[in-house]
Amino acid sequence: MLLLDGEAPRAPAGEGASAWLAGALAEGAAPPEPYAVRVFAPVPRTGGQERPVTADQTNRSVIVGERVVVKWFLRPALNARAPGLLGHLAEVGFRHTAEPYAAVLWRGRLVALVTAYLPGAQDGWDWCVDAVMAGGPGAGFAAALGELTADLHAALATPSSTEPAPVGTVNGAGWHRRAERAVAEAGARTTGEDGQWLEFRSAELVAGIRPLAGGGPAVAQPIHGDLHVGQVLRWRDGYAIIDFDGNPTLDGAQAEPQPAARDVAQLLTSLEHVAQIAIRRRGADPAAMAEWVRGARRDFLSAYRSRLGGQGRGELFEPRLLRPFEIEQECRELIYAARFLPRWSYAPMGVLRRWFG
């Protein structure tokens, strides 16, 4: 089972590794040491046809037989968080995700995750932008995303055998230090006119994250950790949240409890990015997109808070943390662009310029 080249999986679509793995798991084959498999549900038989998932991503995903997706991790992480979170969500009955089948580990590092394929699925960078450009009722999807996010947080806050006490109170002093590092790294990695703008506005960015320094203890729980619209698939039967791997700009397992507001902040900034994509790639009117963002943010937050409150979990969300986490997230978007996808920097820069002038 030679799935690694050094510590990186070598499994592009068409080479057969994904189909072979799906087939071996469907037959219940035991992996040789030092591999291990964590099984969540029986893997269906798929046949051998592969095709790649072509959306921008930091890892590599392959669809096998139109029934299974094999996600290969290019930097296999020790104590990866996705298997535990998916197991927890399955146990508490959260169904708005691609059904997890199995995780393959190599010396404790997550090499591959095998999940169900969702027919007709589109990620949010496609379907959200299409809906905004089409206008009309279809552009009002933010409320549905707010309810979906609330359901996710309520499920993650529900005790299970994996997480018997998922919710607690945490002193958030480290969150401010982490945000400070993000602001500094974004400034250091961003060059040219954008870099000059960040340097000029650095004091305002630092002031914007300062509430994280003195807010005292906060409610914390397991969160998604990288929740943007690209992680929300719209498919034949509704919506599904995917990719519980954590933020690619953060090192380590990211297993510590976090405020739900961090997920909310990232989802809200991604709605801002939808508008930036529409402006940049589809020629949308900036003023109209700014108006859409204001309404989308309002609708998302109203639906999110109403849904959480209706489930008796309103305490999970602390609004005072929202804008500091949003500023940190836009800086992380710039770090992501510098590390992985330079052409993406226009989106976070467009949002920061709109916020700070």
Order of alpha helices (4+ residues) and beta strands (2+ residues): beta-beta-alpha-beta-beta-beta-beta-alpha-beta-beta-alpha-alpha-beta-alpha-alpha-alpha-beta-beta-beta-alpha-alpha-alpha-alpha
